[in-house]
Each structure stands twice: as structure tokens, then as C-alpha cells.
């Protein structure tokens, strides 16, 4: 099956993406999903049509994810630029305030926050490390952000970005 359709599916995906690597990834993802769900497939459907539709759907899913991440990254870079363009002394005092407020968080809250933002751990990894539930980690992060937002205000996210940088796994939670 793979030998029959692979090249044509890659060509179709390339027409959608204009990228050889992305097109191959899309087709490989479709083939893996097809294999994983092979027992659920209806034997009466056209496999060729199913594969082409699956490639298209996978392209759309990847495009949506990339667009969302790109828009978010753009927002952070715009915020970072405006933050950096303000007076340097203001930045230094705001950063000092942020570091002071992080240090002043309740102990578990501070530990959870730093594991997420400084170390780049996921909520699941933090929960395993602290031997608590993921829900507890989420509550600690909400608490930390609420405290910091109340003390620092609107520039908090940009300052966190400058202080800890982008960590793809965690910055979407800001």
C-alpha cells in the first residue's frame, strides 16, 4: 500500500506546502495514523480517496498550529521590542521588581513557577517531581501569575520573556 501511494501523496502534499520536508512529514503522519487505526477502517471506502483527504486534513491541522504559534511569537517579539525600547533604567527597575516578587512568592508556588519558567519543565514533569497532581501544579501557577500580575501589572509577560526567554514547551501557557 505505501509503495503504491507514497510518491503521489508526497507530490500532493508538496503542492499544498511547497516544502519537501513538510510534505513528507504530512504523508508519514497520515500513514502512521492509518496503521494505528487500521482495524477501525471501513473496508468499503476508497483507500485512495481516504489517503488524499487525510493528507489534506493533516496539512490543515499543521497549518493551523503553525499559524497560531507564529502569531503568538510575533506578539511576544513586538512586546519585547517595545519593552527594550523604553528607558533602560525603567527596564532594570522593573526586572529587579519582578525578581523580588518571584522571590517573595510562597515557597511551593515559587518552586513550581521556577520549575516551569526557568527550567522549562512541563506541568506533568513538575507534578512527578513534586509528587503532586497536575491540577495542583496548575493551581500553583495560576496563583503565581495572579500575585505577579497584581504586583507588576501588564508588563509582567514581557518581563518574564526577557528574564527566562522562550521555551517552546511552556511559553504557550503564559
JOKA-V354024 format. One record per pair of residues at least 12 apart in sequence whose C-alpha atoms are under 6 Angstrom apart, sorted by sequence separation. I is the first residue (numbers start at 1). J is the second residue. D is the distance in Angstrom with one decimal. If there is no record, write none. Layout:
i | j | d
I | J | D
I | J | D
This chain:
i | j | d
10 | 23 | 5.6
10 | 24 | 5.7
113 | 141 | 5.9
109 | 140 | 5.1
118 | 164 | 5.6
80 | 158 | 5.9
